[in-house]
Amino acid sequence: MAEQKKQQEQDLNQLLKVRREKLADLQANGKDPFKIVKYDVTHHSQEIKDHFEELENQTVTIAGRMMSKRVMGKASFCHVQDLEGSIQSYVARDSLGEEAYKDFKKLDVGDVIGIRGEVFRTKTGEISIHASEVTLLSKSLQILPEKFHGLTNTDLRYRQRYVDLIMNPEVKDTFIKRSKILSAIRTYLAGEGFMEVETPMLVSNAGGAAARPFETHFNALDEDLKLRISLELYLKRLIVGGLEKVYEIGRVFRNEGLDTRHNPEFTLMELYQAYTDYHGMMDLTENLYRYVAQTVLGTTKIVYNGIEMDLGKPFERITMLDAVKKYSGVDFNEIHTLEEARAAADEHHVAYEERHKKGDILNLFFEEFVEDHLIQPTFVMDHPVEISPLTKKKPDNPDYVERFEFFMNGWEMANAYSELNDPIDQRERFKAQEELLAQGDEEANTTDEDFMHALELGMPPTGGIGFGIDRMCMLLTDSQAIRDVLLFPTMKSQGAAKNEANNAGQKAPVEKTVEKAIAEVKETYDFSNVEVEPLFKDMVDFDTFSKSDFRAVKVKECEAVPKSKKLLKFVLDDGSGVDRVILSGIHDYYEPEELVGKTLLAITNLPPRNMMGIDSCGMIISATHLVEGREGLNVLILDDKIPAGAKLY
């Protein structure tokens, strides 16, 4: 097996060498493709096919990447792929000339070429171009993935999206649709009189949402800044300033985990309209979604993962209280105290924290029992005030606020408020958020004094909404993960040494090569400020110790546990042939994708322990220590050559 792999590497290196030799030969003969600065394209592939009757026997020029080539003596065929698709070209020596035909035969799959010729239909009925001229526009020095299997490695597809777009036409179609979705949103809102604006990404106070921000440092001002987590507070300043209908589509950044629906940077649209409320936002959302689906897909019925959702029917509108009662049987109208709420949670096995109040527990019931049922378009209205720090209270019931979340496919697609414009109330809410922050809630807001000053000038009654653009694109393109609708999703760096070398190369003088930087990088550890827990003084006899079954385990799957900030769920191969599930509270230190495929150490003979409704059967072994008063943690990762189930002595 090792010998076969070595031979494949040698074959690949030889192919790459040949391509470079071909380029050198072209350059030596005055045919350097990289000196060409433009090429006049008259048509695209699909356009030629759609208008064949008009274009038959007409001369056209196309350009794109050569995806296949069949050389058959004096005549050959190739396929050229452009933005719209692919088209065949018939290339004959008699049409090109002997010298040009020799050059064509030396071209490689992956080269970017231009073709000039007449449109015709072959004997087999395929619309093609009879080439009279072939121009090499860019030489490909790399090998494309094998034709029939394409690029299927998911991790590689995300890292090398440019190859993914070349090899997988459906991927290109997804991103063309994404562009059309954004264009349709802008067209609709322009027709409704909204003004598109831009607000700062670097902020001193990241507010407007419950999320942990990324932090950075601005050298020129010697000031710490944060990347925005929301667009809200600046857009509301513009409402105060008299811009009555504003929106922004932009990137926001949240220092959280990665999964199929979350990326640390994502596209958010927030929209604010003066003199309306959350009912106005519901009407706008319903009309916007219908317009976008009809414009981009040509229908208001969409299918996601085999399930049809109808945007043409009126969207359901239900309060959170009624939704929880409908799907859990618990009527929070009959629950009046925190103690009663906790008792209901205990009875229905809903996990809550000490800091949670009655409204928080209602929301936990909603997440546990309701969300998965909201497949068709649904507005869930009137949230508890505890989870809505920026929302106007309902005049007839101040325990609840004028807010809705828009759900489809069990996902939250949008979040909207009748915006809070009472500055005294707002300051009290900020104060409550700061108390939560002091209790350890890293997602709580802090008081934004400049925003408070704007609010005190007077903000009109306003409706506001935030749309998750990426999730909207997922639904409308039937994409299974958020990374499938992000051209360049966030990925973990491929090895510390490589990352360090890249950083060193950026800081080094220009003449320093990456190879030199790699040679200079040495991984060192400073343990001078590390504290470790004192060793146990009590001795344990060997019989007791030997009863703990330490085993090597292979991580088959790893994912974040919903509704938990710390827990990761591992599905492990422990050598028994039956998957083992263990939960471990290490999400602060590791992302799930980092640990898939790793060999870890676990105790496998502990009794099952219920955590967040999941039985955890064992314990992953980690090493902990203190650095300047903060806990550090490292999972013990073993050599991959150790088999699953190997017992440790």
ABEGO torsion letter per residue (X at the ends): XAAAAAAAAAAAAAAAAAAAAAAAAAAAAGABAAABABBBBABBAAAAAAAAAAABGBBBBBBEBBABBBBBEABBBBBBBBAAEBBBBBBBAAAAEAAAAAAAAABBBGBBBBBBEBBBBBAAGBBBBBBABBBBABBBABBBBBAAAEBABAAAAAABAAAAAAABAAAAAAAAAAAAAAAAAAAAAAAAGBBBBBBBABBABBBGBBBBBBBBBBAAAGBBBBBBABAAAAAAAAAAAGBABBBBBBBBBBBBBBBAABBABBBBBBBBBBGBBAAAAAAAAAAAAAAAAAAAAGBABBBBGGBBBBAABBBBBBBAAAAAAAAAGBBAAABABAAAAAAAAAAAGBBBBAABBAAAAAAAAAAAAAAAABABBBBBBGBBAAABAABBBBAABAABBBBBBBBBGGBBABBBBBBBABAAAAAAAAAAAAAAAAAGBAABBBBBAAAAAAAAAEBBBBBBBBBBAAAAAAAAAGBABAAAABABBBBBBBEAAAAAAAAAAAABBAABBAAAAAAABBBBBBAAABBBBBBBABBBBAAAAAABBBBBBBBABBBBBBGBAABBBBBBBAGAGBBBBBBBBAAAABBAAAABGBBBBBBAABBBBBBGGBBBBEBBBBBBBBBGGBBBBBBBBBBAABBBGBBBX
